[in-house]
């Protein structure tokens, strides 16, 4: 399960103070572009271990005087245990680009005092939680009896 949360907060404050005695034409154009690129790389490694155990027991009993009695008991046990371990590595890259363009045009005939304060705060919080659980168990039992 992969959960990716990206929170981007941008605060832009522009304070303009102008003192003039005659005519003043002020044109202010502000363009703010915020580009956030997120890349998540998940590498999954799976390891499978198979253990096979085979046990064969043969018991032979023979009794003879004139008659022959042969008893053969064969037991074969095959046990196969498989364990699968998956390791997941997640890499998250966040690239945030902010472009702010301010164009100021002013036409006046006398004195003009212009104070422009621009504050831009960009906060990007990214949380990526990946939980991967894989359990594979295979048990194989074989019993062979031969009489």
Secondary structure, DSSP 8 states (H G I E B T S, - for coil): -EEEEEEEEEEEEEEEEEEESS-EEEEEEEEEEEEEEEEEEEEEEEEEEEEEEEEEEEEEEEEESSSEEEEEEEEEEEEEEEEEEEEEEEEEEEEEEEEEEEEEEEEESS-EEEEEEEEEEEEEEEEEEE-------EEE--EEEE-
